[in-house]
Amino acid sequence: MNSWLLLWTCLLVLGATVFALLAVMVARGAAKDIKSMFQDLGEKSGNDRKSPNDRQ
């Protein structure tokens, strides 16, 4: 009986560890994507916002 408890405890800890690592990896990837999205948006907005003197 004790071996079953040890097996399920190890599987629970292993599963929680894998889940936590995947969550961190996904969060880092999403942060990079959002950062690049805002940089692209800033570049497009920067090109559109020229002063009236620059348009001459």
Biopython code that builds the backbone (N, CA, C, O; Angstrom):
import numpy as np
from Bio.PDB.StructureBuilder import StructureBuilder

atoms = [
    (1, "MET", "N", (0.821, -1.200, 0.000)),
    (1, "MET", "CA", (0.000, 0.000, 0.000)),
    (1, "MET", "C", (0.866, 1.265, 0.000)),
    (1, "MET", "O", (0.541, 2.266, -0.640)),
    (2, "ASN", "N", (1.961, 1.187, 0.728)),
    (2, "ASN", "CA", (2.842, 2.338, 0.821)),
    (2, "ASN", "C", (3.502, 2.647, -0.521)),
    (2, "ASN", "O", (3.761, 3.811, -0.824)),
    (3, "SER", "N", (3.775, 1.626, -1.327)),
    (3, "SER", "CA", (4.402, 1.858, -2.625)),
    (3, "SER", "C", (3.454, 2.589, -3.578)),
    (3, "SER", "O", (3.906, 3.395, -4.391)),
    (4, "TRP", "N", (2.142, 2.320, -3.493)),
    (4, "TRP", "CA", (1.178, 3.034, -4.338)),
    (4, "TRP", "C", (1.128, 4.510, -3.974)),
    (4, "TRP", "O", (1.052, 5.377, -4.844)),
    (5, "LEU", "N", (1.172, 4.777, -2.691)),
    (5, "LEU", "CA", (1.168, 6.166, -2.240)),
    (5, "LEU", "C", (2.408, 6.901, -2.744)),
    (5, "LEU", "O", (2.320, 8.044, -3.191)),
    (6, "LEU", "N", (3.545, 6.249, -2.670)),
    (6, "LEU", "CA", (4.789, 6.842, -3.165)),
    (6, "LEU", "C", (4.728, 7.065, -4.672)),
    (6, "LEU", "O", (5.159, 8.109, -5.160)),
    (7, "LEU", "N", (4.199, 6.097, -5.408)),
    (7, "LEU", "CA", (4.079, 6.228, -6.859)),
    (7, "LEU", "C", (3.203, 7.417, -7.233)),
    (7, "LEU", "O", (3.598, 8.232, -8.067)),
    (8, "TRP", "N", (2.024, 7.531, -6.634)),
    (8, "TRP", "CA", (1.115, 8.619, -6.987)),
    (8, "TRP", "C", (1.648, 9.971, -6.518)),
    (8, "TRP", "O", (1.404, 10.991, -7.162)),
    (9, "THR", "N", (2.367, 9.981, -5.412)),
    (9, "THR", "CA", (2.983, 11.232, -4.948)),
    (9, "THR", "C", (4.050, 11.701, -5.938)),
    (9, "THR", "O", (4.120, 12.882, -6.280)),
    (10, "CYS", "N", (4.873, 10.765, -6.389)),
    (10, "CYS", "CA", (5.912, 11.110, -7.372)),
    (10, "CYS", "C", (5.292, 11.584, -8.682)),
    (10, "CYS", "O", (5.768, 12.548, -9.280)),
    (11, "LEU", "N", (4.242, 10.917, -9.127)),
    (11, "LEU", "CA", (3.581, 11.334, -10.363)),
    (11, "LEU", "C", (2.942, 12.716, -10.221)),
    (11, "LEU", "O", (2.966, 13.514, -11.158)),
    (12, "LEU", "N", (2.378, 12.992, -9.063)),
    (12, "LEU", "CA", (1.779, 14.307, -8.828)),
    (12, "LEU", "C", (2.841, 15.402, -8.842)),
    (12, "LEU", "O", (2.653, 16.451, -9.459)),
    (13, "VAL", "N", (3.947, 15.155, -8.165)),
    (13, "VAL", "CA", (5.032, 16.149, -8.131)),
    (13, "VAL", "C", (5.625, 16.340, -9.518)),
    (13, "VAL", "O", (5.888, 17.469, -9.932)),
    (14, "LEU", "N", (5.835, 15.253, -10.232)),
    (14, "LEU", "CA", (6.377, 15.347, -11.592)),
    (14, "LEU", "C", (5.414, 16.101, -12.516)),
    (14, "LEU", "O", (5.839, 16.952, -13.298)),
    (15, "GLY", "N", (4.143, 15.790, -12.426)),
    (15, "GLY", "CA", (3.155, 16.480, -13.263)),
    (15, "GLY", "C", (3.068, 17.964, -12.944)),
    (15, "GLY", "O", (2.969, 18.791, -13.851)),
    (16, "ALA", "N", (3.104, 18.307, -11.660)),
    (16, "ALA", "CA", (3.057, 19.722, -11.272)),
    (16, "ALA", "C", (4.314, 20.459, -11.740)),
    (16, "ALA", "O", (4.239, 21.621, -12.139)),
    (17, "THR", "N", (5.458, 19.792, -11.692)),
    (17, "THR", "CA", (6.704, 20.410, -12.149)),
    (17, "THR", "C", (6.674, 20.661, -13.650)),
    (17, "THR", "O", (7.059, 21.736, -14.109)),
    (18, "VAL", "N", (6.224, 19.685, -14.409)),
    (18, "VAL", "CA", (6.131, 19.848, -15.869)),
    (18, "VAL", "C", (5.149, 20.965, -16.209)),
    (18, "VAL", "O", (5.415, 21.783, -17.089)),
    (19, "PHE", "N", (4.017, 20.998, -15.513)),
    (19, "PHE", "CA", (3.033, 22.047, -15.756)),
    (19, "PHE", "C", (3.621, 23.426, -15.467)),
    (19, "PHE", "O", (3.429, 24.356, -16.250)),
    (20, "ALA", "N", (4.330, 23.565, -14.360)),
    (20, "ALA", "CA", (4.923, 24.857, -14.005)),
    (20, "ALA", "C", (5.967, 25.291, -15.035)),
    (20, "ALA", "O", (6.011, 26.460, -15.418)),
    (21, "LEU", "N", (6.799, 24.363, -15.481)),
    (21, "LEU", "CA", (7.803, 24.707, -16.493)),
    (21, "LEU", "C", (7.158, 25.129, -17.806)),
    (21, "LEU", "O", (7.585, 26.104, -18.426)),
    (22, "LEU", "N", (6.136, 24.402, -18.229)),
    (22, "LEU", "CA", (5.447, 24.783, -19.464)),
    (22, "LEU", "C", (4.760, 26.137, -19.328)),
    (22, "LEU", "O", (4.766, 26.932, -20.268)),
    (23, "ALA", "N", (4.172, 26.402, -18.174)),
    (23, "ALA", "CA", (3.516, 27.691, -17.962)),
    (23, "ALA", "C", (4.515, 28.839, -18.041)),
    (23, "ALA", "O", (4.212, 29.889, -18.607)),
    (24, "VAL", "N", (5.704, 28.643, -17.478)),
    (24, "VAL", "CA", (6.744, 29.680, -17.540)),
    (24, "VAL", "C", (7.216, 29.882, -18.976)),
    (24, "VAL", "O", (7.399, 31.017, -19.415)),
    (25, "MET", "N", (7.412, 28.791, -19.707)),
    (25, "MET", "CA", (7.862, 28.900, -21.093)),
    (25, "MET", "C", (6.826, 29.616, -21.962)),
    (25, "MET", "O", (7.184, 30.452, -22.792)),
    (26, "VAL", "N", (5.568, 29.297, -21.777)),
    (26, "VAL", "CA", (4.513, 29.948, -22.553)),
    (26, "VAL", "C", (4.411, 31.424, -22.198)),
    (26, "VAL", "O", (4.221, 32.265, -23.076)),
    (27, "ALA", "N", (4.537, 31.741, -20.916)),
    (27, "ALA", "CA", (4.464, 33.143, -20.492)),
    (27, "ALA", "C", (5.618, 33.954, -21.068)),
    (27, "ALA", "O", (5.424, 35.092, -21.497)),
    (28, "ARG", "N", (6.817, 33.378, -21.082)),
    (28, "ARG", "CA", (7.968, 34.094, -21.659)),
    (28, "ARG", "C", (7.774, 34.312, -23.158)),
    (28, "ARG", "O", (8.070, 35.390, -23.672)),
    (29, "GLY", "N", (7.282, 33.303, -23.854)),
    (29, "GLY", "CA", (7.039, 33.440, -25.286)),
    (29, "GLY", "C", (5.976, 34.485, -25.577)),
    (29, "GLY", "O", (6.107, 35.274, -26.514)),
    (30, "ALA", "N", (4.931, 34.487, -24.774)),
    (30, "ALA", "CA", (3.866, 35.471, -24.965)),
    (30, "ALA", "C", (4.372, 36.880, -24.690)),
    (30, "ALA", "O", (4.003, 37.821, -25.394)),
    (31, "ALA", "N", (5.212, 37.032, -23.677)),
    (31, "ALA", "CA", (5.758, 38.356, -23.369)),
    (31, "ALA", "C", (6.621, 38.869, -24.517)),
    (31, "ALA", "O", (6.579, 40.055, -24.845)),
    (32, "LYS", "N", (7.400, 37.982, -25.127)),
    (32, "LYS", "CA", (8.211, 38.388, -26.283)),
    (32, "LYS", "C", (7.326, 38.793, -27.454)),
    (32, "LYS", "O", (7.603, 39.783, -28.130)),
    (33, "ASP", "N", (6.261, 38.032, -27.698)),
    (33, "ASP", "CA", (5.361, 38.358, -28.797)),
    (33, "ASP", "C", (4.662, 39.692, -28.572)),
    (33, "ASP", "O", (4.529, 40.493, -29.497)),
    (34, "ILE", "N", (4.219, 39.927, -27.347)),
    (34, "ILE", "CA", (3.537, 41.188, -27.042)),
    (34, "ILE", "C", (4.505, 42.351, -27.154)),
    (34, "ILE", "O", (4.141, 43.420, -27.645)),
    (35, "LYS", "N", (5.743, 42.150, -26.700)),
    (35, "LYS", "CA", (6.748, 43.216, -26.811)),
    (35, "LYS", "C", (7.007, 43.569, -28.269)),
    (35, "LYS", "O", (7.056, 44.746, -28.625)),
    (36, "SER", "N", (7.172, 42.554, -29.113)),
    (36, "SER", "CA", (7.426, 42.837, -30.529)),
    (36, "SER", "C", (6.193, 43.446, -31.198)),
    (36, "SER", "O", (6.323, 44.262, -32.110)),
    (37, "MET", "N", (5.005, 43.057, -30.753)),
    (37, "MET", "CA", (3.789, 43.630, -31.314)),
    (37, "MET", "C", (3.713, 45.125, -31.001)),
    (37, "MET", "O", (3.372, 45.928, -31.869)),
    (38, "PHE", "N", (4.031, 45.493, -29.756)),
    (38, "PHE", "CA", (4.002, 46.907, -29.397)),
    (38, "PHE", "C", (5.115, 47.684, -30.097)),
    (38, "PHE", "O", (4.924, 48.851, -30.442)),
    (39, "GLN", "N", (6.268, 47.061, -30.310)),
    (39, "GLN", "CA", (7.336, 47.744, -31.044)),
    (39, "GLN", "C", (6.920, 47.999, -32.484)),
    (39, "GLN", "O", (7.153, 49.086, -33.013)),
    (40, "ASP", "N", (6.307, 47.007, -33.125)),
    (40, "ASP", "CA", (5.828, 47.196, -34.494)),
    (40, "ASP", "C", (4.742, 48.256, -34.553)),
    (40, "ASP", "O", (4.695, 49.064, -35.481)),
    (41, "LEU", "N", (3.872, 48.245, -33.556)),
    (41, "LEU", "CA", (2.806, 49.240, -33.511)),
    (41, "LEU", "C", (3.382, 50.637, -33.313)),
    (41, "LEU", "O", (2.910, 51.604, -33.912)),
    (42, "GLY", "N", (4.404, 50.736, -32.469)),
    (42, "GLY", "CA", (5.060, 52.025, -32.240)),
    (42, "GLY", "C", (5.760, 52.538, -33.488)),
    (42, "GLY", "O", (5.740, 53.738, -33.760)),
    (43, "GLU", "N", (6.377, 51.646, -34.247)),
    (43, "GLU", "CA", (7.039, 52.062, -35.485)),
    (43, "GLU", "C", (6.024, 52.543, -36.512)),
    (43, "GLU", "O", (6.263, 53.534, -37.201)),
    (44, "LYS", "N", (4.901, 51.855, -36.620)),
    (44, "LYS", "CA", (3.874, 52.278, -37.570)),
    (44, "LYS", "C", (3.257, 53.592, -37.146)),
    (44, "LYS", "O", (2.995, 54.455, -37.983)),
    (45, "SER", "N", (3.019, 53.757, -35.839)),
    (45, "SER", "CA", (2.441, 55.010, -35.353)),
    (45, "SER", "C", (3.432, 56.155, -35.495)),
    (45, "SER", "O", (3.040, 57.285, -35.784)),
    (46, "GLY", "N", (4.702, 55.872, -35.296)),
    (46, "GLY", "CA", (5.728, 56.906, -35.419)),
    (46, "GLY", "C", (5.833, 57.428, -36.833)),
    (46, "GLY", "O", (6.100, 58.613, -37.028)),
    (47, "ASN", "N", (5.631, 56.577, -37.830)),
    (47, "ASN", "CA", (5.687, 57.013, -39.225)),
    (47, "ASN", "C", (4.462, 57.818, -39.609)),
    (47, "ASN", "O", (4.545, 58.693, -40.471)),
    (48, "ASP", "N", (3.331, 57.541, -38.991)),
    (48, "ASP", "CA", (2.104, 58.243, -39.307)),
    (48, "ASP", "C", (2.003, 59.594, -38.626)),
    (48, "ASP", "O", (1.282, 60.474, -39.096)),
    (49, "ARG", "N", (2.708, 59.766, -37.538)),
    (49, "ARG", "CA", (2.583, 61.003, -36.739)),
    (49, "ARG", "C", (3.719, 61.962, -37.080)),
    (49, "ARG", "O", (4.621, 62.165, -36.267)),
    (50, "LYS", "N", (3.686, 62.527, -38.220)),
    (50, "LYS", "CA", (4.667, 63.527, -38.588)),
    (50, "LYS", "C", (4.070, 64.901, -38.353)),
    (50, "LYS", "O", (2.862, 65.105, -38.469)),
    (51, "SER", "N", (4.932, 65.825, -38.027)),
    (51, "SER", "CA", (4.449, 67.174, -37.787)),
    (51, "SER", "C", (4.088, 67.817, -39.126)),
    (51, "SER", "O", (4.587, 67.388, -40.167)),
    (52, "PRO", "N", (3.245, 68.821, -39.116)),
    (52, "PRO", "CA", (2.856, 69.489, -40.365)),
    (52, "PRO", "C", (4.033, 70.088, -41.121)),
    (52, "PRO", "O", (3.987, 70.193, -42.346)),
    (53, "ASN", "N", (5.096, 70.485, -40.407)),
    (53, "ASN", "CA", (6.267, 71.061, -41.060)),
    (53, "ASN", "C", (7.036, 69.997, -41.861)),
    (53, "ASN", "O", (7.692, 70.325, -42.850)),
    (54, "ASP", "N", (6.959, 68.732, -41.440)),
    (54, "ASP", "CA", (7.678, 67.674, -42.130)),
    (54, "ASP", "C", (7.005, 67.273, -43.442)),
    (54, "ASP", "O", (7.646, 66.655, -44.293)),
    (55, "ARG", "N", (5.770, 67.601, -43.618)),
    (55, "ARG", "CA", (5.030, 67.187, -44.808)),
    (55, "ARG", "C", (5.255, 68.094, -46.006)),
    (55, "ARG", "O", (4.753, 67.812, -47.093)),
    (56, "GLN", "N", (5.990, 69.164, -45.831)),
    (56, "GLN", "CA", (6.182, 70.110, -46.937)),
    (56, "GLN", "C", (7.169, 69.616, -47.935)),
    (56, "GLN", "O", (7.440, 70.297, -48.924)),
]
sb = StructureBuilder()
sb.init_structure("model")
sb.init_model(0)
sb.init_chain("A")
sb.init_seg("    ")
for serial, (resi, resn, name, xyz) in enumerate(atoms, 1):
    if name == "N":
        sb.init_residue(resn, " ", resi, " ")
    sb.init_atom(name, np.array(xyz, "f"), 0.0, 1.0, " ", f" {name:<3s}", serial, name[0])
structure = sb.get_structure()
